[in-house]
Amino acid sequence: MKEFKSSGCDAIYNERKRQIEEEHYDENHDKNELIENLIWGSAAYATGCRRFWPWELRYFKPGDLTISGVRRDLVKAGALIAAAIDKIDRGETSELEP
C-alpha cells in the first residue's frame, strides 16, 4: 500500500504548532476555552464569515480572496479543529455532556 502523504495535514500541523509556540494557545490555554468557541472559530475561517467568530474581532485575521489566502484560512480552520479534537481527547468536554 502506498504511504499516505498530505501537504494539507502538514500545513494544519505546522499552524497548530505555531499557535502553541508563538501565540501560547497551548493545552493550558485551551483548557479554559469552550469547545464551542474553537468550533465556531474554525467555522469563521472556513467560511470567511466573521459573524461566527466567538472572540474579539481584532483577533480574526482572514486572508484575502486569493487561492493562497483561502488556503491559509482553511489551514487556520483545521488547526482550530485540531485544538477542539485535542480537547475532546483530553476529556475536557463536560460542557457537551447531557
Residue frames as qw, qx, qy, qz and C-alpha x, y, z in Angstrom:
[[0.000, 0.888, 0.459, 0.000, 0.00, 0.00, 0.00],
 [0.372, 0.553, -0.025, 0.745, 1.24, 3.47, -0.90],
 [0.342, -0.338, -0.490, 0.727, 2.13, 5.70, 2.06],
 [0.014, 0.881, 0.450, 0.142, -0.35, 8.50, 2.68],
 [0.404, -0.174, -0.063, 0.896, 1.13, 11.99, 2.48],
 [0.063, 0.842, 0.502, 0.186, -0.82, 15.22, 2.67],
 [0.319, 0.268, -0.105, 0.903, 0.52, 18.74, 2.38],
 [0.397, -0.620, -0.218, -0.641, -2.79, 19.92, 3.85],
 [0.809, -0.512, -0.280, 0.064, -2.32, 17.84, 7.01],
 [0.663, -0.010, -0.170, 0.729, 1.27, 19.04, 7.26],
 [0.057, 0.480, 0.059, 0.874, 0.14, 22.66, 6.96],
 [0.602, -0.643, -0.235, -0.411, -2.50, 22.22, 9.68],
 [0.834, -0.332, -0.261, 0.356, 0.04, 20.53, 11.96],
 [0.499, 0.156, -0.093, 0.847, 2.51, 23.37, 11.43],
 [0.196, -0.588, -0.133, -0.774, -0.17, 26.02, 12.08],
 [0.742, -0.598, -0.264, -0.147, -1.26, 24.31, 15.29],
 [0.767, -0.159, -0.199, 0.589, 2.38, 24.12, 16.37],
 [0.240, 0.385, 0.013, 0.891, 2.77, 27.85, 15.58],
 [0.456, -0.670, -0.233, -0.537, -0.35, 28.67, 17.60],
 [0.822, -0.495, -0.235, 0.152, 1.11, 26.83, 20.57],
 [0.714, -0.098, -0.073, 0.690, 4.68, 28.09, 20.34],
 [0.241, 0.260, 0.099, 0.930, 4.13, 31.68, 19.19],
 [0.365, -0.510, -0.226, -0.745, 0.62, 32.57, 20.34],
 [0.043, -0.182, 0.806, -0.562, 0.74, 30.41, 23.50],
 [0.757, -0.047, -0.044, -0.650, -2.60, 28.81, 22.68],
 [0.255, 0.279, -0.921, 0.088, -1.45, 25.63, 24.33],
 [0.465, -0.318, -0.825, -0.039, -3.17, 22.91, 26.35],
 [0.223, -0.365, -0.566, 0.705, -3.36, 25.12, 29.45],
 [0.190, 0.171, -0.096, -0.962, -4.94, 27.95, 27.48],
 [0.456, -0.082, -0.654, -0.597, -7.37, 25.66, 25.67],
 [0.265, -0.249, -0.879, 0.309, -8.41, 24.00, 28.94],
 [0.042, 0.455, 0.454, -0.765, -10.26, 27.21, 29.83],
 [0.267, 0.221, -0.387, -0.854, -11.76, 27.66, 26.37],
 [0.722, 0.246, 0.463, -0.452, -15.22, 26.38, 25.49],
 [0.474, 0.017, 0.781, 0.407, -15.07, 23.76, 22.77],
 [0.383, 0.768, 0.514, -0.018, -17.92, 25.57, 21.02],
 [0.017, 0.915, -0.159, -0.369, -15.67, 28.61, 20.62],
 [0.338, -0.395, 0.727, 0.448, -12.99, 26.51, 18.93],
 [0.430, 0.386, 0.790, 0.206, -15.62, 25.05, 16.60],
 [0.247, 0.903, 0.322, -0.141, -17.21, 28.42, 15.78],
 [0.160, -0.791, 0.372, 0.459, -13.75, 29.95, 15.26],
 [0.394, -0.110, 0.799, 0.441, -12.92, 27.23, 12.76],
 [0.370, 0.653, 0.657, 0.073, -16.25, 27.84, 11.00],
 [0.068, 0.926, 0.032, -0.369, -15.43, 31.55, 10.73],
 [0.180, -0.590, 0.611, 0.497, -12.14, 30.83, 8.99],
 [0.407, 0.129, 0.861, 0.276, -13.55, 28.04, 6.83],
 [0.280, 0.717, 0.630, 0.102, -16.42, 30.20, 5.56],
 [0.293, 0.252, 0.085, 0.919, -14.96, 33.69, 5.83],
 [0.337, -0.714, -0.412, -0.455, -17.99, 34.72, 7.89],
 [0.191, 0.318, -0.526, 0.765, -16.92, 36.90, 10.79],
 [0.620, -0.411, -0.011, -0.668, -20.36, 36.58, 12.39],
 [0.915, -0.159, -0.370, -0.005, -19.26, 33.11, 13.50],
 [0.451, 0.399, -0.512, 0.613, -16.15, 34.47, 15.25],
 [0.612, -0.624, -0.485, -0.003, -16.64, 33.89, 19.00],
 [0.573, -0.410, -0.187, 0.684, -13.85, 36.17, 20.26],
 [0.011, 0.800, 0.015, -0.599, -12.99, 39.84, 19.88],
 [0.712, 0.683, 0.163, 0.008, -12.93, 40.75, 16.19],
 [0.058, 0.887, -0.451, -0.083, -9.40, 42.13, 16.46],
 [0.494, -0.378, 0.779, 0.076, -8.22, 38.50, 16.68],
 [0.755, 0.439, 0.487, -0.016, -9.97, 37.47, 13.45],
 [0.053, -0.681, 0.458, 0.570, -7.40, 37.79, 10.68],
 [0.813, 0.379, 0.442, -0.006, -8.77, 36.26, 7.50],
 [0.442, -0.173, 0.511, 0.717, -6.70, 36.19, 4.35],
 [0.329, 0.413, -0.205, -0.824, -7.62, 37.82, 1.10],
 [0.815, 0.314, 0.327, -0.362, -9.76, 36.18, -1.56],
 [0.405, 0.589, -0.660, -0.230, -6.83, 34.73, -3.47],
 [0.889, -0.002, -0.453, -0.073, -6.19, 31.00, -3.62],
 [0.497, 0.198, -0.612, 0.583, -3.30, 31.37, -1.16],
 [0.255, -0.291, 0.343, -0.856, -5.47, 33.47, 1.19],
 [0.831, -0.159, -0.142, -0.514, -8.30, 30.94, 1.13],
 [0.800, 0.098, -0.562, 0.185, -5.82, 28.11, 1.68],
 [0.204, 0.283, -0.567, 0.746, -4.34, 29.94, 4.69],
 [0.533, -0.258, 0.200, -0.780, -7.80, 30.39, 6.21],
 [0.906, -0.053, -0.323, -0.268, -8.58, 26.71, 5.72],
 [0.603, 0.201, -0.623, 0.457, -5.31, 25.83, 7.46],
 [0.127, -0.281, 0.462, -0.831, -6.29, 28.07, 10.40],
 [0.768, -0.169, -0.055, -0.615, -9.72, 26.42, 10.48],
 [0.861, 0.070, -0.503, 0.022, -8.09, 23.00, 10.51],
 [0.349, 0.262, -0.622, 0.650, -5.77, 23.98, 13.36],
 [0.422, -0.248, 0.319, -0.812, -8.75, 25.15, 15.43],
 [0.893, -0.058, -0.249, -0.371, -10.50, 21.85, 14.69],
 [0.684, 0.192, -0.623, 0.329, -7.34, 20.03, 15.82],
 [0.020, -0.293, 0.541, -0.788, -7.42, 22.02, 19.07],
 [0.706, -0.174, 0.083, -0.682, -11.06, 21.01, 19.59],
 [0.892, 0.066, -0.437, -0.094, -10.25, 17.35, 18.92],
 [0.431, 0.274, -0.652, 0.560, -7.34, 17.51, 21.38],
 [0.345, -0.284, 0.378, -0.811, -9.71, 18.97, 23.98],
 [0.877, -0.080, -0.142, -0.452, -12.11, 16.07, 23.44],
 [0.801, 0.192, -0.540, 0.175, -9.27, 13.55, 23.66],
 [0.197, 0.287, -0.613, 0.709, -8.14, 15.07, 26.98],
 [0.304, -0.498, -0.803, 0.117, -11.68, 14.67, 28.35],
 [0.100, -0.270, -0.251, 0.924, -12.28, 18.41, 28.69],
 [0.217, -0.196, -0.534, -0.793, -15.73, 18.43, 27.17],
 [0.031, -0.346, -0.841, 0.414, -18.06, 18.14, 30.14],
 [0.267, 0.371, 0.125, -0.880, -19.99, 21.14, 28.83],
 [0.463, 0.182, -0.590, -0.636, -21.17, 18.91, 25.95],
 [0.173, -0.088, -0.974, 0.115, -22.30, 16.02, 28.14],
 [0.448, -0.510, -0.441, -0.587, -26.04, 15.69, 28.85]]
